Amino acid sequence: MLKIYHAPRTRGFRIVWLCEELGTPYQIVPVDMSPKYRASPEWRSLNPVGKVPVMSDGDMTIFESGAMLQYVLDKYGEGRLQPQPGTNEHGIYLQWLWFAEATFSRPLGEIVNHNREFADNPLKPVIDEMKTRARLCAQALDAALAEKSWIIGETFSAADIMLGLSLRSYQRLMNEDFPGNVAPYWTRLTARPAYQRAIAAETRPAS
Ligand SMILES: N[C@@H](CCC(=O)N[C@@H](CS)C(=O)NCC(=O)O)C(=O)O
């Protein structure tokens, strides 16, 4: 069974949500998020830079949430939640999938890191600059979602899952409303039964 090494509200949520959408069995392995544990040889042997998440499937173990998502889709998705590779639609899908992690989640993650590393004296201009970058990403989504239910059109895809986690972080860190089309998009994302099952799963005590 897939094992997702995860801490609540972090990027492993993408894989939990994806498994819930696909009906793929998985197990959450809770991770101690303390910097001390993440710097330990035990955790570094799973993730060499000490981040979460990590995922294993049998004897294969990987880090990077986007890679996990694509692996699960390709192995267990049976063509669901992504357009046919090689089509124009797939290109657009890949664009948003990578945008979610490489461009949108990045400044949000740096706000968290800065606040942790400089807890005694966080630099407001640094935080403000990261917020400006994140806001620009939300505005890009706003424009892209005009007259569309999901990011690639009328079909929900795994790119929406990648973006959904970025928006979850945005809501927690930015303290401001989502722009125009993003607000109803967020409502649609969080109304999905699989999203709600994933929220319940990540807070359920490990059995
Ligand atoms: N690109 C990586 C980013 C992983 C990442 O930054 N994870 C955060 C939690 S969501 C983390 O471990 N932060 C702790 C740190 O960077 O020190 C991925 O998508 O898996």
The ligand as a Gaussian input file, in Angstrom:
#p B3LYP/6-31G(d) Opt

LIG

0 1
 N        8.869000      21.175000      -3.585000
 C        8.688000      20.388000      -2.386000
 C        8.552000      21.356000      -1.219000
 C        8.497000      20.633000       0.115000
 C        8.315000      21.619000       1.277000
 O        8.772000      22.779000       1.229000
 N        7.636000      21.142000       2.336000
 C        7.416000      21.978000       3.501000
 C        6.105000      21.615000       4.173000
 S        4.736000      21.778000       3.068000
 C        8.527000      21.745000       4.487000
 O        8.923000      20.622000       4.731000
 N        9.037000      22.833000       5.056000
 C       10.055000      22.803000       6.048000
 C       11.308000      23.484000       5.600000
 O       11.447000      23.830000       4.422000
 O       12.182000      23.644000       6.444000
 C        7.464000      19.482000      -2.548000
 O        6.560000      19.848000      -3.317000
 O        7.403000      18.405000      -1.939000

